[in-house]
Amino acid sequence: MPAVAAAVLFASTAPASVHPHVFAEARLEVTVGPGETVGSLRHVWRFDEVFSSGEVLLAFDANQDLNLDNAELEAAGATFHQSLAEFDYFQFMTIDGKDVELAAPEQLMVTFEDGQMIVLFESKPMPSISPTTRSWQRQACPPGAGNR
């Protein structure tokens, strides 16, 4: 009887679903354009080794040499560009409490250094804004680093 009860209990449990956590260091550089407007937002995201090697390397290392060559890095960049577009590249800007549209980056560059994936991209506010004449805020959060 205990064996039957154990079998019923085991059969009635649903499989566990695990959400992997992604850790990233994010840096943002704001450049000044003509007329002292915000010229661009330059993002650098450095992802942790577990995500970089466990997810990215396995997904994009087509020749399985445990290294990402230029073609593989370009494929990763194109995939990340497409995927992040759905989330506005995890960047948000407001002026006087109103959302500012940010132009999508033309491309994302992906590099792989010391076992970590690094994503670089640049976006521009539309229309141009002046950081000296208005109250503005920005938030840039790579996946897993926080929410808006």
PEURVEN-V986442 format. One record per residue. N is the residue number from 1. SS is DSSP state (a for helix, b for strand, c for the rest). NEAR is the number of other C-alpha atoms within 12 Angstrom. D_FIRST is the distance of its C-alpha to the first C-alpha in whole Angstrom. Layout:
N,SS,NEAR,D_FIRST
N,SS,NEAR,D_FIRST
This chain:
1,c,7,0
2,a,8,4
3,a,9,5
4,a,10,5
5,a,11,6
6,a,12,9
7,a,12,10
8,a,12,11
9,a,12,12
10,a,12,14
11,a,11,15
12,a,10,17
13,c,10,19
14,c,8,22
15,c,8,24
16,c,6,27
17,c,6,30
18,c,6,33
19,c,7,36
20,c,12,39
21,c,19,41
22,c,26,45
23,c,22,47
24,b,26,51
25,b,25,54
26,b,27,57
27,b,24,61
28,b,24,63
29,b,22,67
30,b,26,69
31,b,22,72
32,b,20,75
33,c,17,77
34,a,12,81
35,a,13,82
36,a,16,79
37,b,23,76
38,b,30,73
39,b,25,73
40,b,30,70
41,b,34,66
42,b,27,65
43,b,32,62
44,b,27,60
45,b,35,56
46,b,32,55
47,b,34,51
48,c,29,49
49,a,23,48
50,a,21,44
51,a,25,45
52,a,34,48
53,a,25,47
54,a,21,43
55,a,21,44
56,a,34,48
57,a,31,48
58,a,20,46
59,a,22,46
60,a,31,50
61,c,25,51
62,c,19,51
63,c,14,53
64,c,13,50
65,c,12,53
66,c,19,51
67,c,26,54
68,c,30,55
69,c,21,59
70,a,17,61
71,a,18,60
72,a,27,56
73,a,28,57
74,a,22,59
75,a,25,56
76,a,34,54
77,a,30,57
78,a,23,57
79,a,22,53
80,a,32,53
81,a,27,56
82,a,19,55
83,a,16,51
84,a,24,53
85,a,21,56
86,c,14,53
87,c,19,53
88,a,26,57
89,a,36,56
90,a,31,55
91,b,39,58
92,b,29,60
93,b,33,63
94,b,24,65
95,b,23,68
96,c,15,69
97,c,13,66
98,b,14,66
99,b,18,64
100,c,23,66
101,b,21,65
102,b,30,65
103,b,24,66
104,c,26,63
105,c,28,63
106,c,18,65
107,c,25,63
108,c,31,60
109,b,30,61
110,b,35,58
111,b,31,59
112,b,33,56
113,b,20,57
114,c,15,56
115,c,22,52
116,b,28,53
117,b,36,53
118,b,33,56
119,b,39,57
120,b,31,61
121,b,35,62
122,b,30,65
123,b,34,65
124,b,30,68
125,b,33,68
126,b,21,70
127,c,18,73
128,c,25,74
129,c,32,74
130,b,24,76
131,c,25,74
132,c,13,77
133,c,13,78
134,c,16,74
135,c,15,71
136,b,22,68
137,b,22,65
138,b,27,63
139,b,27,59
140,b,35,58
141,c,29,54
142,c,35,52
143,c,30,49
144,c,21,47
145,c,22,50
146,c,17,50
147,c,13,50
148,c,19,53
